[in-house]
Amino acid sequence: MVFTAMDDTTIQVRHYEVPKISEGDKVDFKEIGPRFDFKMRRAQIASNDLFKLACKKPKIANVEKKKANKNVYTNEIGEKRGKVYI
């Protein structure tokens, strides 16, 4: 894999293989796999209020009550999940 920084905001990612090593100084590369470019489009940091709101995690109430239900749990963002066995 080759990562190339084109300028301050663009990074190119390419994937190459060497199909055959030829004699001499010349090496032939064959491009395989994914090819994509990363471009940084936003460089502003959010205001303190908006940043705090985005990082806020919900509080889980009654941890003891949560353990009473078997195979039911709450994930990091507060969604209730469970396992079902058939």
For each residue, the residues with C-beta under 8 A, 3 or more apart:
1: 13 14 15 16
2: 12 13 14 15 16
3: 11 12 13
4: 11 12 13 14
5: 10 11
6: 10 11 12
7: 10
8:
9: 39 40 41
10: 5 6 7 37 38 39 40
11: 3 4 5 6 37 38 39
12: 2 3 4 6 36 37 38
13: 1 2 3 4 34 35 36 37 38
14: 1 2 4 31 35
15: 1 2 31 32 33 34 35
16: 1 2 29 30 31 32
17: 29 30 32
18: 21 27 28 29 30
19: 28 30
20: 28
21: 18 27
22: 26 27 28
23:
24:
25:
26: 22
27: 18 21 22
28: 18 19 20 22
29: 16 17 18
30: 16 17 18 19
31: 14 15 16 35
32: 15 16 17
33: 15
34: 13 15
35: 13 14 15 31
36: 12 13
37: 10 11 12 13
38: 10 11 12 13
39: 9 10 11
40: 9 10 43
41: 9
42:
43: 40
44:
45: 51
46: 50 51 54
47: 50 51
48: 51 52
49: 52 53
50: 46 47 53 54
51: 45 46 47 48 54 55
52: 48 49 55 56
53: 49 50 56
54: 46 50 51
55: 51 52
56: 52 53
57: 76 77 78
58: 77 78
59:
60: 63 66 74 78
61: 65
62: 65 66
63: 60 66 67
64: 67 68
65: 61 62 68 69
66: 60 62 63 69 72 73 74
67: 63 64
68: 64 65
69: 65 66 72 82
70:
71: 82 83 84 85
72: 66 69 80 81 82
73: 66 80 81 82
74: 60 66 78 79 80 81
75: 78 79 81
76: 57
77: 57 58
78: 57 58 60 74 75
79: 74 75
80: 72 73 74
81: 72 73 74 75
82: 69 71 72 73
83: 71
84: 71
85: 71
86:
